[in-house]
Amino acid sequence: MSKLKVCVAGGTGWAGSELARGIFAADDLELVAAVARRQAGKTLAEAIGVAGLTAPIFGTVEEALTTGPEVVVEYTKPEVAKAHVLAALRGGAHVVVGTSGLSSEDYAEINGVALEVQRGVLAVGNFALTVVLLQKFAEMAAKYIPHWEIIDYAHAEKRDAPSGTARELANRLSTVREAQLDVPLADIAGPVETRGARLQGTQVHSIRLPGYVISIDAIFGMPGQTLILRHESGSSAEPYVGGALLAIREVGQLLGLHRGLDSVMQF
């Protein structure tokens, strides 16, 4: 059986390099290329220290597409992610998006192109299983509890806010209903920014401090009781590899944009 050919844009980064190792170890996947502008011209073996990982590193997605990947994983930065995804789609590849910071408008454009070229895109704010479960539990809670807010934690250097994890959760909750505000934002006595940003019907607060990696709280409140759903990641990127490999294997079965790892999971 032929192996599924994969390119990882961002294959030398914190999460991308761990994923590259996971793909290299998988019997059914072949890592044919990576994209990393500063490491272009090297192999992944040279860049991340994995003996035998001879996949070449290119400076652009367009160059990497010459190796014929069937799936491109976008794991770079928000400011270039959409361009990478669109280039991969137009080059004939399915796409898995692990980069955070893309807006609903970005995804609408990506969906349009994916449908046009008859390819699938699976956008996952966070590949960790605990995040997938938090999202499912939060959707369940929103059906019964009308008040909730999201707190999004990350390290001080993280530029995108809210995180992809928080954006994905807000998007999911918006399909249930909008969170209820007893005091409308227009009636706040004080700086309205202290109530966070209204994102698809949910108040979202982003905290950026040293000491955090990626964490998220979904807090639901009812009179006399509170439900807190929390995901907290450690310093390793290893928890994201299994989910990313599942996304790579399944994205070819999709058409158009799908959001969330549970799109290809059985519950």
TORFI-631049 format. One record per residue (C-alpha): residue in one letter; chain; x, y, z. Coordinates in nm, 2 decimals. Each point is the difference from the previous one (the first is absolute). Layout:
// TORFI-631049
+------+------+--------+--------+--------+
: rodo : voti :     px :     py :     pz :
+------+------+--------+--------+--------+
:    A :    A :      X :      Y :      Z :
...
+------+------+--------+--------+--------+
// end
This chain:
// TORFI-631049
+------+------+--------+--------+--------+
: rodo : voti :     px :     py :     pz :
+------+------+--------+--------+--------+
:    M :    A :   0.00 :   0.00 :   0.00 :
:    S :    A :   0.14 :   0.34 :  -0.10 :
:    K :    A :   0.07 :   0.25 :   0.28 :
:    L :    A :  -0.19 :   0.33 :   0.03 :
:    K :    A :   0.23 :   0.28 :  -0.10 :
:    V :    A :   0.02 :   0.29 :   0.25 :
:    C :    A :   0.16 :   0.35 :   0.01 :
:    V :    A :   0.02 :   0.19 :   0.33 :
:    A :    A :   0.02 :   0.38 :  -0.03 :
:    G :    A :   0.17 :   0.10 :   0.32 :
:    G :    A :   0.18 :  -0.34 :   0.03 :
:    T :    A :   0.29 :   0.14 :   0.20 :
:    G :    A :  -0.21 :   0.18 :   0.26 :
:    W :    A :  -0.10 :  -0.11 :   0.35 :
:    A :    A :  -0.31 :  -0.19 :  -0.10 :
:    G :    A :   0.09 :  -0.06 :  -0.36 :
:    S :    A :   0.33 :  -0.18 :   0.08 :
:    E :    A :  -0.17 :  -0.23 :   0.24 :
:    L :    A :  -0.26 :  -0.08 :  -0.27 :
:    A :    A :   0.27 :  -0.06 :  -0.25 :
:    R :    A :   0.15 :  -0.26 :   0.23 :
:    G :    A :  -0.34 :  -0.16 :   0.04 :
:    I :    A :  -0.06 :  -0.02 :  -0.38 :
:    F :    A :   0.35 :  -0.14 :  -0.05 :
:    A :    A :  -0.08 :  -0.28 :   0.25 :
:    A :    A :  -0.34 :  -0.09 :  -0.16 :
:    D :    A :  -0.01 :  -0.30 :  -0.23 :
:    D :    A :  -0.27 :   0.15 :  -0.22 :
:    L :    A :   0.13 :   0.35 :  -0.05 :
:    E :    A :   0.29 :   0.15 :  -0.19 :
:    L :    A :   0.14 :   0.34 :   0.08 :
:    V :    A :   0.10 :   0.14 :  -0.34 :
:    A :    A :   0.07 :   0.36 :   0.08 :
:    A :    A :  -0.01 :   0.27 :   0.26 :
:    V :    A :  -0.02 :   0.38 :  -0.02 :
:    A :    A :   0.22 :   0.22 :   0.22 :
:    R :    A :   0.14 :   0.32 :  -0.16 :
:    R :    A :   0.31 :   0.03 :   0.23 :
:    Q :    A :   0.09 :  -0.37 :  -0.05 :
:    A :    A :  -0.06 :  -0.02 :  -0.37 :
:    G :    A :   0.25 :  -0.21 :  -0.19 :
:    K :    A :   0.06 :  -0.24 :   0.29 :
:    T :    A :  -0.16 :  -0.34 :   0.07 :
:    L :    A :  -0.21 :  -0.06 :   0.31 :
:    A :    A :   0.27 :  -0.23 :   0.12 :
:    E :    A :   0.23 :   0.29 :   0.02 :
:    A :    A :  -0.25 :   0.25 :   0.14 :
:    I :    A :  -0.16 :  -0.21 :   0.28 :
:    G :    A :   0.25 :  -0.27 :   0.05 :
:    V :    A :  -0.19 :  -0.31 :  -0.11 :
:    A :    A :   0.23 :  -0.25 :  -0.18 :
:    G :    A :  -0.15 :  -0.12 :  -0.33 :
:    L :    A :  -0.25 :   0.28 :  -0.03 :
:    T :    A :   0.11 :   0.11 :  -0.34 :
:    A :    A :  -0.30 :   0.21 :  -0.09 :
:    P :    A :   0.11 :   0.33 :  -0.16 :
:    I :    A :  -0.08 :   0.34 :   0.15 :
:    F :    A :  -0.14 :   0.27 :  -0.23 :
:    G :    A :  -0.05 :   0.37 :   0.05 :
:    T :    A :  -0.35 :   0.01 :  -0.14 :
:    V :    A :  -0.30 :  -0.23 :  -0.02 :
:    E :    A :   0.00 :   0.04 :  -0.38 :
:    E :    A :   0.35 :  -0.15 :  -0.01 :
:    A :    A :  -0.09 :  -0.28 :   0.23 :
:    L :    A :  -0.30 :  -0.10 :  -0.21 :
:    T :    A :   0.25 :  -0.12 :  -0.27 :
:    T :    A :   0.05 :  -0.31 :   0.21 :
:    G :    A :  -0.36 :  -0.10 :  -0.05 :
:    P :    A :  -0.15 :   0.00 :   0.36 :
:    E :    A :  -0.36 :  -0.12 :   0.02 :
:    V :    A :  -0.04 :   0.18 :   0.34 :
:    V :    A :   0.16 :   0.32 :   0.11 :
:    V :    A :   0.00 :   0.08 :   0.38 :
:    E :    A :   0.00 :   0.37 :   0.07 :
:    Y :    A :   0.19 :   0.06 :   0.33 :
:    T :    A :   0.17 :   0.34 :  -0.04 :
:    K :    A :  -0.13 :   0.35 :   0.09 :
:    P :    A :  -0.34 :   0.17 :  -0.03 :
:    E :    A :   0.13 :   0.27 :  -0.24 :
:    V :    A :   0.10 :  -0.25 :  -0.26 :
:    A :    A :  -0.23 :  -0.29 :   0.07 :
:    K :    A :  -0.29 :   0.09 :  -0.23 :
:    A :    A :   0.23 :   0.05 :  -0.29 :
:    H :    A :   0.17 :  -0.34 :   0.06 :
:    V :    A :  -0.34 :  -0.17 :   0.02 :
:    L :    A :  -0.13 :   0.15 :  -0.32 :
:    A :    A :   0.33 :  -0.08 :  -0.18 :
:    A :    A :  -0.02 :  -0.36 :   0.11 :
:    L :    A :  -0.36 :  -0.04 :  -0.10 :
:    R :    A :   0.06 :   0.15 :  -0.34 :
:    G :    A :   0.30 :  -0.23 :  -0.04 :
:    G :    A :  -0.23 :  -0.30 :   0.04 :
:    A :    A :   0.06 :  -0.09 :   0.37 :
:    H :    A :  -0.24 :  -0.05 :   0.29 :
:    V :    A :   0.09 :   0.21 :   0.30 :
:    V :    A :   0.02 :  -0.04 :   0.38 :
:    V :    A :   0.01 :   0.33 :   0.18 :
:    G :    A :   0.17 :   0.01 :   0.34 :
:    T :    A :   0.09 :   0.37 :   0.00 :
:    S :    A :  -0.21 :   0.22 :   0.22 :
:    G :    A :  -0.11 :   0.35 :  -0.06 :
:    L :    A :  -0.21 :  -0.04 :  -0.32 :
:    S :    A :  -0.33 :   0.19 :   0.00 :
:    S :    A :  -0.35 :  -0.12 :  -0.10 :
:    E :    A :   0.04 :   0.21 :  -0.31 :
:    D :    A :   0.33 :  -0.17 :  -0.08 :
:    Y :    A :  -0.17 :  -0.34 :   0.04 :
:    A :    A :  -0.29 :   0.10 :  -0.22 :
:    E :    A :   0.25 :   0.09 :  -0.28 :
:    I :    A :   0.18 :  -0.33 :   0.05 :
:    N :    A :  -0.32 :  -0.20 :  -0.01 :
:    G :    A :  -0.09 :   0.17 :  -0.33 :
:    V :    A :   0.33 :  -0.10 :  -0.16 :
:    A :    A :  -0.01 :  -0.35 :   0.14 :
:    L :    A :  -0.34 :  -0.06 :  -0.15 :
:    E :    A :   0.11 :   0.15 :  -0.33 :
:    V :    A :   0.30 :  -0.24 :  -0.03 :
:    Q :    A :  -0.19 :  -0.29 :   0.16 :
:    R :    A :   0.24 :  -0.05 :   0.29 :
:    G :    A :  -0.04 :  -0.03 :   0.38 :
:    V :    A :   0.13 :   0.23 :   0.28 :
:    L :    A :  -0.01 :  -0.10 :   0.36 :
:    A :    A :   0.07 :   0.29 :   0.23 :
:    V :    A :   0.08 :  -0.10 :   0.36 :
:    G :    A :   0.06 :   0.26 :   0.27 :
:    N :    A :   0.17 :  -0.25 :   0.22 :
:    F :    A :   0.08 :  -0.37 :  -0.08 :
:    A :    A :   0.01 :  -0.12 :   0.36 :
:    L :    A :  -0.27 :  -0.25 :   0.10 :
:    T :    A :  -0.08 :   0.19 :   0.32 :
:    V :    A :  -0.09 :   0.31 :  -0.21 :
:    V :    A :  -0.23 :  -0.21 :  -0.22 :
:    L :    A :  -0.18 :  -0.13 :   0.31 :
:    L :    A :  -0.02 :   0.35 :   0.15 :
:    Q :    A :  -0.16 :   0.13 :  -0.32 :
:    K :    A :  -0.26 :  -0.28 :   0.01 :
:    F :    A :  -0.08 :   0.04 :   0.37 :
:    A :    A :  -0.03 :   0.38 :  -0.05 :
:    E :    A :  -0.25 :  -0.04 :  -0.28 :
:    M :    A :  -0.20 :  -0.23 :   0.22 :
:    A :    A :   0.01 :   0.25 :   0.29 :
:    A :    A :  -0.10 :   0.29 :  -0.23 :
:    K :    A :  -0.33 :  -0.17 :  -0.07 :
:    Y :    A :  -0.10 :   0.02 :   0.37 :
:    I :    A :   0.20 :   0.30 :   0.13 :
:    P :    A :  -0.06 :   0.33 :  -0.17 :
:    H :    A :   0.29 :   0.20 :   0.16 :
:    W :    A :   0.37 :  -0.08 :  -0.08 :
:    E :    A :   0.33 :   0.16 :  -0.08 :
:    I :    A :   0.34 :  -0.12 :  -0.12 :
:    I :    A :   0.34 :   0.08 :   0.14 :
:    D :    A :   0.29 :  -0.07 :  -0.23 :
:    Y :    A :   0.35 :  -0.03 :   0.15 :
:    A :    A :   0.33 :   0.00 :  -0.19 :
:    H :    A :   0.37 :   0.09 :   0.03 :
:    A :    A :   0.09 :   0.37 :  -0.02 :
:    E :    A :   0.15 :  -0.02 :  -0.35 :
:    K :    A :  -0.32 :  -0.14 :  -0.16 :
:    R :    A :  -0.11 :   0.27 :  -0.25 :
:    D :    A :  -0.34 :  -0.13 :  -0.10 :
:    A :    A :  -0.29 :   0.06 :   0.23 :
:    P :    A :  -0.23 :  -0.17 :   0.06 :
:    S :    A :   0.18 :  -0.33 :  -0.06 :
:    G :    A :  -0.12 :  -0.25 :  -0.26 :
:    T :    A :  -0.13 :  -0.22 :   0.28 :
:    A :    A :  -0.22 :   0.29 :   0.13 :
:    R :    A :  -0.12 :   0.10 :  -0.34 :
:    E :    A :  -0.10 :  -0.36 :  -0.08 :
:    L :    A :  -0.18 :  -0.03 :   0.33 :
:    A :    A :  -0.19 :   0.33 :  -0.06 :
:    N :    A :  -0.09 :  -0.12 :  -0.35 :
:    R :    A :  -0.14 :  -0.32 :   0.14 :
:    L :    A :  -0.20 :   0.16 :   0.27 :
:    S :    A :  -0.15 :   0.25 :  -0.25 :
:    T :    A :  -0.17 :  -0.30 :  -0.17 :
:    V :    A :  -0.19 :  -0.07 :   0.33 :
:    R :    A :  -0.09 :   0.37 :   0.09 :
:    E :    A :   0.15 :   0.32 :   0.11 :
:    A :    A :   0.12 :   0.04 :   0.36 :
:    Q :    A :  -0.25 :   0.21 :   0.20 :
:    L :    A :   0.12 :   0.34 :   0.13 :
:    D :    A :  -0.21 :   0.14 :   0.29 :
:    V :    A :   0.17 :   0.34 :  -0.04 :
:    P :    A :   0.03 :   0.08 :  -0.37 :
:    L :    A :   0.35 :   0.12 :  -0.11 :
:    A :    A :  -0.14 :   0.34 :  -0.09 :
:    D :    A :  -0.12 :   0.05 :   0.36 :
:    I :    A :   0.33 :  -0.09 :   0.17 :
:    A :    A :   0.10 :   0.26 :   0.26 :
:    G :    A :   0.38 :   0.02 :  -0.08 :
:    P :    A :   0.23 :  -0.10 :  -0.28 :
:    V :    A :  -0.19 :  -0.26 :  -0.21 :
:    E :    A :   0.33 :  -0.17 :  -0.08 :
:    T :    A :   0.01 :  -0.14 :   0.35 :
:    R :    A :  -0.28 :  -0.23 :  -0.10 :
:    G :    A :   0.21 :  -0.16 :  -0.27 :
:    A :    A :  -0.08 :  -0.03 :  -0.37 :
:    R :    A :  -0.33 :  -0.11 :  -0.14 :
:    L :    A :   0.09 :  -0.29 :  -0.23 :
:    Q :    A :  -0.28 :  -0.18 :  -0.18 :
:    G :    A :  -0.23 :   0.06 :   0.30 :
:    T :    A :   0.25 :  -0.08 :   0.27 :
:    Q :    A :   0.20 :   0.22 :   0.23 :
:    V :    A :   0.37 :  -0.10 :  -0.04 :
:    H :    A :   0.28 :   0.12 :   0.22 :
:    S :    A :   0.37 :  -0.06 :  -0.12 :
:    I :    A :   0.27 :  -0.01 :   0.26 :
:    R :    A :   0.37 :   0.00 :  -0.12 :
:    L :    A :   0.25 :  -0.06 :   0.28 :
:    P :    A :   0.33 :  -0.18 :   0.05 :
:    G :    A :  -0.05 :  -0.35 :   0.15 :
:    Y :    A :  -0.30 :  -0.10 :  -0.22 :
:    V :    A :   0.02 :  -0.21 :  -0.32 :
:    I :    A :  -0.36 :  -0.04 :  -0.11 :
:    S :    A :  -0.29 :  -0.03 :   0.24 :
:    I :    A :  -0.37 :   0.08 :  -0.02 :
:    D :    A :  -0.30 :   0.03 :   0.24 :
:    A :    A :  -0.36 :  -0.03 :  -0.11 :
:    I :    A :  -0.20 :   0.14 :   0.30 :
:    F :    A :  -0.37 :  -0.06 :   0.02 :
:    G :    A :  -0.21 :   0.17 :   0.28 :
:    M :    A :  -0.34 :  -0.05 :   0.14 :
:    P :    A :  -0.15 :   0.14 :   0.32 :
:    G :    A :   0.18 :  -0.17 :   0.29 :
:    Q :    A :   0.22 :  -0.22 :  -0.22 :
:    T :    A :   0.30 :   0.02 :  -0.24 :
:    L :    A :   0.14 :  -0.25 :  -0.25 :
:    I :    A :   0.37 :   0.05 :  -0.10 :
:    L :    A :   0.13 :  -0.21 :  -0.29 :
:    R :    A :   0.38 :   0.04 :  -0.03 :
:    H :    A :   0.27 :  -0.12 :  -0.23 :
:    E :    A :   0.37 :   0.06 :   0.09 :
:    S :    A :   0.29 :  -0.11 :  -0.21 :
:    G :    A :   0.35 :  -0.08 :   0.10 :
:    S :    A :   0.33 :   0.11 :  -0.16 :
:    S :    A :   0.01 :  -0.28 :  -0.25 :
:    A :    A :  -0.16 :  -0.01 :  -0.34 :
:    E :    A :  -0.04 :  -0.38 :   0.01 :
:    P :    A :  -0.37 :   0.01 :   0.10 :
:    Y :    A :  -0.08 :   0.16 :  -0.33 :
:    V :    A :   0.16 :  -0.26 :  -0.22 :
:    G :    A :  -0.26 :  -0.27 :   0.02 :
:    G :    A :  -0.29 :   0.23 :  -0.09 :
:    A :    A :   0.20 :   0.15 :  -0.28 :
:    L :    A :   0.08 :  -0.34 :  -0.15 :
:    L :    A :  -0.37 :  -0.09 :   0.01 :
:    A :    A :  -0.09 :   0.33 :  -0.18 :
:    I :    A :   0.26 :  -0.07 :  -0.27 :
:    R :    A :  -0.13 :  -0.35 :  -0.06 :
:    E :    A :  -0.37 :   0.11 :  -0.02 :
:    V :    A :   0.00 :   0.34 :  -0.17 :
:    G :    A :   0.00 :  -0.16 :  -0.34 :
:    Q :    A :  -0.35 :  -0.13 :   0.07 :
:    L :    A :  -0.13 :   0.36 :   0.05 :
:    L :    A :  -0.13 :   0.26 :  -0.25 :
:    G :    A :   0.02 :   0.37 :   0.09 :
:    L :    A :   0.08 :   0.14 :   0.34 :
:    H :    A :  -0.06 :  -0.20 :   0.32 :
:    R :    A :   0.09 :   0.14 :   0.35 :
:    G :    A :   0.10 :  -0.22 :   0.29 :
:    L :    A :   0.17 :  -0.33 :   0.04 :
:    D :    A :  -0.33 :  -0.16 :   0.10 :
:    S :    A :  -0.10 :   0.04 :  -0.37 :
:    V :    A :   0.20 :  -0.32 :  -0.06 :
:    M :    A :  -0.05 :  -0.17 :   0.33 :
:    Q :    A :  -0.27 :  -0.24 :   0.13 :
:    F :    A :  -0.18 :   0.09 :   0.32 :
+------+------+--------+--------+--------+
// end
